[in-house]
Amino acid sequence: MKLMMILTELAHGGAEKVVLELVRRLRLHGHDVTVVSLMPEPPPEQRAIPDALQACGAKLVFLRLTRRTPWRVLSLYRVIRAENPDVIHSHLIHPNLLGRMVNVLTRKPLVNTIHIAERRSGKGLFFFLDRLTFPLCDVSTAVSNAAARFHERKCGLKENSIRVIYNGSDPVPQASPETIASLKREWEVDSCSKIIGLLGRLDPQKGFDRFLALLPYLARKLPPESKVGIVLIGDGPERERLRRQAAEMEAQCPNLCIRMPGYRKDAASLMSMFDLFAMPSRYEGYGLTLAEAFSAGIPVFCSTADSLPELCALVGDHFFTADFDRETPDAVAERLLTALSASRDEGRVIMTNGQMYQAYLALYESLLR
């Protein structure tokens, strides 16, 4: 089978990681795959996804679409005609809309996948266009029930118009004890009695700012003489603002040690360093790092945004949730303190990458039939 994946970009993100794992298995089973990025190539320090896609034999095409070069969207039609895929699978709102419009001419079986419950302001036009063009895709999927139902409501679609295929996430091999010990010394958290870890793009969506704002309330509740490390791994547009906020919080709370080591492609393998994984997102379509934390057996503390309670319910227990928007900071900090005393378990997987591959393969084959 010949497939084409269309994404907004190929920087390191949740949707891109999921597509990478899907493409790996498609290539492993002999399928040809072309991956199209609407945006230009990422800088060298962010080429982990493109390099991994090329390593497994996928063909990459960058349309180099920017605000100043909107006409380059026309080249998507030429790429589809040249590659002649059996099935097109687009991911995220811009590729979904563009894929539908171009496919009016190319007439290929088309799958759209929604990866996020889009709550940013100013997106009304996108939801209107999505509803208008919805009949132009053969199948629309979402990565969680929460994301599917949210998108249906925003677009005014009939309930269950969008089917659910969960993201795959295999247990990530953890870094060696020697590596963990070395990084603890490097980040100066080796003297901390507990370490709370956060991973993700430094973006307002992820809610890292409200987690940092919670820390003075936590610090007042900690036992005397105890010291807690906070390690926030990632990069993004909020980096400098979060660094300033972290420095302010650390100055207020001498029993906390806050570190922001930046982006690391091995971030998921460092979860064994954490006594608790925190995910304070404002909105989420899935929550890939949450699934990775569950598979590593780490206790989880997360917000009640969109899909996060749904994923927690799938693993049964070993999680703590808080409504950052409605509960007082003192109440949220009390729950965070309780979560910090939880112990690890054997680890649980929501859906493996192999199961995700089988679900999408069955969908592609049904469209061809």
C-alpha positions in Angstrom: 0.0 0.0 0.0 1.2 3.5 -0.7 0.3 6.1 1.9 0.8 9.9 2.4 0.9 11.6 5.8 0.3 15.3 5.9 1.3 17.4 9.0 1.7 21.1 9.8 5.4 20.6 10.7 7.9 18.0 11.8 9.3 19.6 15.0 9.2 17.5 18.1 5.6 17.3 19.4 3.0 14.8 20.4 1.2 14.4 17.0 4.6 14.2 15.2 5.8 11.4 17.6 2.6 9.4 17.0 2.9 9.8 13.2 6.6 8.6 13.5 5.6 5.4 15.3 2.8 4.8 12.8 5.1 5.3 9.8 7.8 3.0 11.4 5.3 0.1 11.5 4.0 0.8 8.1 7.5 0.7 6.7 8.3 -2.4 8.7 5.4 -4.2 7.0 6.5 -3.1 3.5 4.2 -0.1 2.9 5.5 3.0 1.0 5.1 6.2 3.0 5.6 9.9 2.0 5.4 12.4 4.8 4.5 16.0 3.8 5.2 18.9 6.1 3.4 22.2 5.2 6.1 24.2 6.9 9.9 24.4 6.2 12.4 22.0 7.7 13.1 22.5 11.4 16.5 23.7 12.5 19.3 21.2 13.1 18.7 20.9 16.8 15.0 20.0 16.2 15.5 17.4 13.5 14.9 14.3 15.6 11.6 13.5 14.0 12.7 14.1 10.3 15.9 12.1 10.9 14.0 9.2 12.4 11.4 9.2 9.5 14.2 9.1 6.9 16.0 6.4 8.9 13.0 4.1 8.5 12.7 4.7 4.8 10.0 7.3 4.5 10.1 10.0 1.9 10.0 13.6 3.2 8.5 16.6 1.4 8.6 20.1 2.8 6.2 22.6 1.2 7.9 25.6 3.0 4.5 27.2 3.5 4.6 30.5 5.5 2.3 33.5 6.0 4.3 35.3 3.2 4.1 32.4 0.8 0.5 31.2 0.9 0.6 30.2 -2.8 2.8 27.2 -1.9 -0.2 25.4 -0.8 -0.9 24.7 -4.5 2.2 22.5 -4.5 0.4 20.0 -2.3 -1.8 19.1 -5.3 1.3 18.5 -7.4 2.9 16.4 -4.7 -0.2 14.2 -4.4 -0.4 13.8 -8.2 3.3 12.9 -8.4 3.3 10.4 -5.5 -0.1 9.0 -6.3 -0.8 7.5 -2.9 -3.6 4.9 -2.3 -4.7 6.7 0.9 -4.0 10.2 2.3 -3.9 10.6 6.1 -3.8 14.2 7.3 -3.2 15.3 10.9 -4.2 18.5 12.8 -6.5 21.2 11.7 -4.6 23.0 8.9 -3.6 19.8 7.1 -7.1 18.4 7.5 -8.7 21.5 5.9 -6.1 21.8 3.1 -6.2 18.0 2.5 -10.0 18.1 2.0 -9.8 21.1 -0.4 -7.0 19.7 -2.5 -8.6 16.3 -2.5 -11.6 17.7 -4.4 -9.3 17.5 -7.4 -7.2 14.4 -6.5 -10.1 12.2 -5.3 -8.1 9.9 -3.1 -9.4 8.1 0.0 -8.9 10.6 2.8 -8.5 10.2 6.6 -8.4 13.1 8.9 -7.2 12.9 12.5 -7.9 15.4 15.3 -5.1 15.5 17.9 -6.2 18.3 20.2 -9.3 19.8 21.8 -8.6 23.3 20.4 -9.6 25.9 23.0 -7.5 28.8 21.8 -9.5 32.0 21.0 -9.9 33.1 17.5 -10.5 29.7 16.0 -14.1 30.1 15.1 -13.4 30.4 11.4 -11.5 27.1 11.4 -14.4 25.3 13.1 -16.8 26.8 10.5 -14.6 25.7 7.6 -14.2 22.3 9.2 -18.0 21.8 9.4 -18.4 23.1 5.8 -15.8 20.7 4.4 -16.4 17.8 6.7 -18.2 15.7 4.0 -15.0 15.9 1.8 -13.1 13.4 4.0 -14.0 9.7 4.0 -13.3 9.2 7.7 -12.5 11.5 10.6 -10.8 10.1 13.7 -9.7 11.6 17.0 -7.2 10.5 19.5 -9.6 10.4 22.5 -13.3 10.5 23.2 -12.9 13.9 24.8 -11.3 15.3 21.7 -13.9 13.7 19.4 -16.9 15.0 21.3 -15.4 18.4 21.8 -14.8 18.8 18.0 -18.3 17.6 17.2 -19.8 20.2 19.5 -17.6 23.0 18.2 -18.4 22.2 14.5 -22.1 21.4 15.1 -21.6 17.8 13.9 -23.8 14.8 14.7 -22.5 12.9 17.8 -20.3 10.0 16.9 -19.5 11.5 13.5 -15.8 11.1 14.5 -14.5 7.7 15.5 -11.8 7.2 18.2 -8.4 5.6 17.8 -6.2 6.1 20.8 -2.6 7.1 20.3 -0.1 4.3 20.7 2.6 4.5 23.4 5.0 1.7 24.2 6.9 1.6 27.5 10.0 3.8 27.0 13.3 2.1 28.0 14.6 4.0 31.0 18.0 5.6 31.3 20.6 3.7 33.3 21.0 4.4 37.0 24.4 5.9 36.2 22.9 8.4 33.7 20.2 9.3 36.2 22.7 9.9 39.0 24.9 11.9 36.7 22.1 14.2 35.6 20.9 14.6 39.2 24.4 15.9 40.1 24.6 18.1 37.0 21.1 19.7 37.7 21.9 19.9 41.5 18.9 18.0 42.6 20.8 15.0 44.0 20.2 16.2 47.6 16.4 16.5 47.1 14.2 14.0 49.0 11.6 14.0 46.2 11.6 15.1 42.5 8.6 16.2 40.5 9.0 16.0 36.8 7.2 17.8 34.0 7.8 17.3 30.2 6.5 19.1 27.2 6.5 22.1 24.9 6.8 25.3 26.8 3.5 26.7 25.6 0.5 28.2 27.4 -1.5 25.1 26.6 0.6 23.0 28.9 -0.1 25.1 32.0 3.4 25.1 33.4 3.0 28.7 34.6 0.1 27.7 36.8 2.0 24.8 38.2 4.9 27.1 39.1 2.5 29.5 40.7 1.3 26.7 42.9 4.7 26.0 44.4 4.7 28.5 47.3 1.5 26.8 48.6 3.3 23.4 48.3 6.5 24.7 50.0 4.5 25.8 53.1 3.1 22.3 53.4 6.4 20.3 53.2 7.9 18.7 56.3 10.7 20.6 58.0 14.2 20.1 56.5 12.8 18.4 53.4 13.7 19.6 49.9 11.8 19.0 46.7 13.3 19.2 43.2 11.2 20.4 40.2 12.6 19.4 36.8 10.8 20.9 33.8 12.2 19.5 30.5 11.2 21.1 27.2 11.5 24.2 25.0 9.1 26.5 23.4 7.8 30.1 23.1 7.2 30.4 26.9 10.8 29.5 27.8 12.0 32.9 29.0 8.8 33.9 30.9 8.8 30.5 32.6 12.5 30.9 33.5 11.8 34.2 35.2 8.8 32.8 37.0 10.8 29.8 38.2 13.6 32.0 39.5 11.0 34.1 41.4 9.4 31.0 42.9 12.8 29.5 43.9 13.7 32.8 45.7 10.4 32.6 47.6 10.8 28.9 48.5 14.2 27.9 49.8 13.0 24.3 50.2 12.5 23.9 46.5 15.0 23.5 43.7 13.6 24.3 40.3 15.5 23.3 37.1 14.7 23.9 33.4 17.4 22.0 31.4 15.7 22.7 28.1 14.8 20.3 25.3 16.1 16.7 25.4 15.2 14.1 22.9 15.7 11.4 25.6 13.3 13.1 28.0 10.9 10.2 28.3 13.7 7.9 29.2 14.5 10.1 32.2 11.2 9.5 33.9 12.7 7.0 36.4 14.3 10.1 38.0 10.9 11.4 39.0 8.9 10.4 42.1 5.9 12.1 40.6 5.0 13.2 37.1 2.8 16.4 36.8 0.8 17.5 33.8 -1.1 20.8 34.5 -2.5 21.3 31.0 -5.2 23.8 30.2 -6.5 21.6 27.3 -5.4 18.3 25.7 -6.4 16.1 22.9 -4.6 13.1 24.3 -1.6 13.5 26.6 1.3 11.3 25.3 3.7 12.1 28.1 0.9 11.1 30.6 0.6 7.7 28.9 4.4 7.4 29.0 4.4 8.1 32.7 1.8 5.5 33.3 3.8 2.9 31.4 6.8 3.7 33.5 4.8 3.1 36.7 5.2 6.7 38.0 2.5 8.3 40.1 0.7 11.0 38.2 -0.7 14.4 39.2 -2.7 16.1 36.4 -5.4 18.6 35.6 -8.9 17.6 34.7 -8.5 19.1 31.2 -10.3 17.2 28.4 -8.8 13.8 27.8 -6.6 13.5 30.9 -9.4 12.1 33.2 -10.3 9.7 30.4 -6.7 8.4 30.2 -6.6 8.1 34.0 -9.8 6.1 34.1 -8.3 3.6 31.5 -5.4 2.7 33.9 -7.7 2.3 36.9 -5.8 4.0 39.7 -2.3 5.4 40.6 -3.3 9.0 39.6 -4.3 12.2 41.3 -6.3 15.0 39.5 -7.1 18.6 40.4 -9.3 21.2 38.8 -6.9 24.2 38.6 -9.7 26.5 37.4 -12.2 25.9 40.2 -10.3 24.7 43.2 -8.2 27.0 45.4 -4.4 26.9 45.1 -4.3 25.7 48.7 -6.6 22.7 47.9 -4.6 21.8 44.8 -1.3 22.0 46.7 -2.7 19.7 49.3 -3.6 17.1 46.7 -0.1 17.5 45.1 1.5 16.8 48.5 -0.6 13.7 48.8 0.4 12.5 45.3 4.1 13.1 46.2 3.9 10.4 48.8 2.5 7.8 46.4 4.7 4.8 45.4 5.5 3.5 42.0 3.7 0.4 40.5 4.5 -2.0 37.7 3.4 0.3 34.9 0.4 0.1 32.6 -0.1 0.7 28.8 -3.2 2.2 27.4 -2.6 1.3 23.7 0.6 0.0 22.2 2.1 1.4 19.0 1.4 -2.0 17.4 -2.3 -1.9 18.3 -2.6 1.7 16.9 -0.9 0.5 13.7 -3.4 -2.4 13.4 -6.4 0.0 13.9 -5.2 2.4 11.2 -4.2 -0.3 8.8 -7.7 -1.8 9.1 -9.2 1.6 8.4 -7.0 2.1 5.3 -7.9 -1.3 4.0 -11.6 -0.7 4.5 -11.4 2.5 2.5 -9.6 0.7 -0.4 -12.3 -2.1 -0.4 
